[in-house]
Amino acid sequence: MTGEYRLTVPRDFLCPITREIMEDPVVLIEDGRSYELYAIERWLRDNNSSPMTNKPLTDRRYIPNFNLKNAIEEFCAQQELVSATNRFLSFNIHYGRIPTEWEEKPMLKIRISLLGGSNVGKTTLARYLQYGEKANFVHLRSTSTIGPDLIFFYLDQLYEDRYVIIIQLTDIPGMERYESCCDNHFRSCHGALLITDSTDIDTLERIELYWYEQLHTKGKEHVETTLVCNKIDLFEENCDDTYRSIYLERAEHFSSSHSMTICHVSALRGDNIQVMFKQLILRILQNKTLLKQITTNNDLIYDTSSTKKDKIQKTSTIQLLNSRASRQIDIGRNSPINCCKYF
């Protein structure tokens, strides 16, 4: 996703003899230079000159350089943090049980909601994230979502080299008669994907007039959002230039008006699905207000005693919710005549 960032090692931190970062620097009194302790001891056993100037030494004494040692330790700590960040940025999203060796580590749960009307592809999108390219071979009975469906994932890299990141993905019902049961998910989510069917501009209007307003009114103040234009495969194949221009202009206007990321995806083909989720997860973790909420109250799951073993079994392992798993929606509107809906 991003190039690795590394700190440049200051020259003063390198021993002139070993050319490596010093762990126990000492100052040779006569030449005033700092060296690694074991390196200068070895040098002085075989030489009576300065390693830097090659001039004869009249004073072979050396003293610890505590200021330099403290500066090197601080630099190494920063370097380790940068390395941990680089490792984390290479994460992938996995569906299933977390590795056994991670079960005793502290966990952070990120809640992401899929918002949008019926038949915009929310369930297909969640299914692709679960099964990847195999999603098209998973045939499950397709029905309308009648209650919030929960699917759990985990990231395969530790955050800050210690936290296991759990992703709770909530598929919110799109049918109006079930919308009242979703208020709690508006209030608790840290991120939301506002999903539209790019071949049906009415679904974008519904995002503007209902879903975003509900999230803005009932959700967290700093919730991270992404406008998702789904079904770009059908959009590219079946929609004419006039419709495309109208839809894209309106989608871009809505997203820019609310400083919202916009992402064009195909839940059926899997176009941009992983990238979209990765970007949203990183924005949530970079949002200081949301990160504070995640790491406090009940969002930080951490076992502190053996008496909580039963609790760990419930919270430290990804829950495999197969009541619905994922369902294939009907997107068979492949006729150029019936594909695109205008005002």
N, C-alpha and C positions, 0 to 999 in steps of 0.2 A: 504493500500500500504506500509506504513512504521509504525514502532512503535512510540508511542508518546514520545517526549523528554520533560523533565521537569528540571527546575533549582533547585538545592538543596538550601534550605534556610539556610543561615549562622546562627549559634547558637546565635551570638550577636544581631541578628535582632529580636529574640524572647523575650518577656517579661518573666522574671523568675516567675512571679505570674500567669499570664493568659496562658503562653505557646503559645501565638499567636504572629504574626508579629505586631510590634508596629507601631502605626500611629502618636503618639505624645510622643516620648521618652524624659524622664527627668533623670538626674543623682542625686541620693541621695548622698549628699556631704560626709557624714561620711563613708559610705561603698564603695563609688566610683562606684556603679553598676547602670545600666540604667534600668528603668521600664516604663511601660505605665502610663501616667499621672493619668488617672482615677483609675487605679489599685493601685498605691502607695498611692493616697489620701484615698482610702477606707481602705487600710491596716493600715495607720497611725491613722485613727479614732478609730480603735479597738486594735492597738498594739503600743508598744513603743520599738520595737526591729527591727533589720534588717531582711528583708525577706530571705536573703541569709545566714547570719551567725547566726541569732537568738540572737545576742548580743544586750544589751541595747543601745539605742541611746542617745547621749548627744546633738546632733544637728539634728533636724528634717527637715532641709531645703533641697530643691532640686532646680536644675536649668535646663533649656531646653538643650537638647543635639542636637544642630543643625547639626553637622557633621553626626551623626548617622541618623538623620531624612532624610537628603539629600541622604545618601547611600541607605536607605530603599526605598525611592521614586524611585531612579534609578533602583533598583532591581525589584520593582513591575512593572515598565514600561517594563523592559526586559521580565519579566514573562508573561505579557499580550501579548507581541509580540510573545512569544513562544506558548502561548495558541491559538492565532489567526492563527499561522502557522499550529499547529496541527489540528485545525478545517478545514483549507483550504485543507490540504492533504487528507482529507476524501471526497473530492468533487466527484460528478458524473456529467456526461455530459447529458444535457437535450435538447430536440428539442421542440420548442414551444415558447410561450410568457413568458417573465421574470415575476416574481412576481410583483404585483402592487406596493408593498411597496418599491421596488428597482428602480422604474422608475425615481426618482429624484437623484439617486446616480451617481457619476462619473463612467464612463465605459472605459474599455480597450479592444480594438479589436485585436485579434490575427488572422492572416491570414495564413491558411494552404492549400497547393495545393496538389492534387492527380495527380501524374505524372506516365505515363506509356502508352504502346501501347493499341490498341483496344483489347477487350475481355480478359483483365487481371483481371477484376473484380472490377474496381474502383467504378462503380455505385452501384454494389451490396454491397460493403463495406460501402459506404455512406448511403445506405438504411438501413443496419443493425444498424448503429449508430443512425439513425432516429427512427426506429420502434422496435429495439431489437429483441426478439424472435418472435415477431409478424410479422417480415419482410417477412417470408415465406408465410404468409396469405394475403399479400398485393400484388395483381396482377395488375401490370401496364404494358402498352404496351412497349415492349423493342425495342428501336432503337439506332443507334449509336449516341454518343454525337457529335453534330456539332458545338457547341460553349461552352465556359466555363459556367458551371452550378453552381450557388451559393446556398449553404444551410447554414443556421445560427443556431447555438446552443448557450447555455449559461451554465456556471458552477453553481451548486447549493450552492456553498460557496463563500463568499466574499474574495477577495485577499487583504491581509493586513487589513482585517476587514473593508474595505471601498469601494473597487473597484468591480464593476460587470464585470466579464470576458465574453466577447462575442467571439465566435469562428466562423469565416467565412471560411467555407470549400468550396474550388473551385475544381470542377471536370473538369479537362482539357481534351479536345478532344484527343483521341489517334490516330486518322487517320491522316496520313501525310499531306493531303491536307488542314487540318484545323489548323496545328501547328503554322502558321504565326500569328494567331489572339491571341496567348497566351503570347506574349512577356511581356505585362504589368503585368501579373500574376507571371511571373518569377521575375520581378523586385520588386514586392510589398510583396511577401510572406515572412513570418517569419519562417515558417517551411514547409517541403515537405516530402511526403511519396512517395518513388520511388517504384512503385508496379510492380512485375513480376508475371507471371503465372508459378508456380513451375513445371508444367508438360510440359512447352515449354521453353527450354533453350534459344531460339532465343529472347524471351522477356527480358531476363537478359542481353543479348548482346546489345539490343536496349537501355536499361538503361545505360549501360557502355559507349556506343559510342555516344548516342544522348542526352537523357534526363538529365543525370548528367552533361554533358558538357554544355548544354544550361543553366541549373540552375547555374552552376559555373561561366559561362561567363556573364549572364545577371542578375543573382539574387544578393541579398544582400551578403556582404562579409562573414557575420557570420551566415548565415541561418542554422538552425538545420535540419538534414535529418535523415530519417530512411529507410533502405532497407526492403521492405515488400515482403516476399515470400508467395504469396496467393495460395489458392486451395490445402492446405495440405491434405484435405480429399481425393481428387483424387490422389495426390502425393503418399499417403500412400497405397491406394488401388490398383492403376493401374500401378505404375512405378516400374521397376525392380531394383535390387540392384546396377547394374552398372550405370544406369542413375542417381539414387539417389546420389551415390558417386560423380559423375562428377558434377552434379548441385550444391550440397551442398559445395563442395570444391571450386567451382568457386564463388559462392555467398559469402562465408566466406572470400575468398581472396579479392574480391572487397570491401566488407564492412570494413575489417581491413586495407586495403590500404588507405582508406579515413577516418579512425577513425569514422566509421558510425555504429550506432546501427542496428542490424538485428533482424527481428521479423517474425516468421512463423505463419500465420493466415489462417483461413477459413472464408471468407466473407459470405459464404452460411450458415455455422453452427454457426458463431459468435465467433469462437475460438480466444481468445487473442485480440479482437477488442478494447474493453474498455481499457485494460491495455496498449496497444500500443499507443492510443491517449493520455492517461493520462501521460505516460512517455514523449511523445513529448512535450506536453503542459508545463510540469514542467521544461524540459530542456530549453524551450524558455524563461520562466519566470526567470530562473536562469542565463541566458545569459545576462550579464550587458549591452552589446552593443545593443542587440535586445530590451531589456526592456526599454532602453533610447529612442530608436526609437518609441516604442509603446506608451510611455507616452508623447511624444512631437508631434509637428505638428498637424495633424488632427486625430491621433490615439487615443488621449484622448478626449472623448466625455463628456462634463460637462455643464449642464445648469446653467447660472449665472443670468438670468433675466426672468421675465414672458413673455417678448416679443419673447422669443425663443420657445414658446409652440409648434409651428408647427414643428420646428426642432426636438424637443424631440420625437414627435410622430413618426418621421421617424427613429431616431437613438437609442432611448432608449428601443425600443421594438423589440424582435426578429422578423425578417421578414419571413413570411411564403411563401416561393416561391414554388408554386405548378405548375409552367409551365411544369416542368418535374417531380418534387418531387423526385422520384427514380424509376429506371427501373430494371427489372430482365434480367440479361444477360444469354446468352445461354452457359452453361458450360457442356453440355451433352456429352462431349467426354469421355465416360466411358468405352471405349474398351481398353484393355491392348495393343492392336496392334497399335491403332491410338493415344493413349494418349500422349506419350512422344516423343518429337522431339529432335534429336541430330543435331550436326553440319553437 
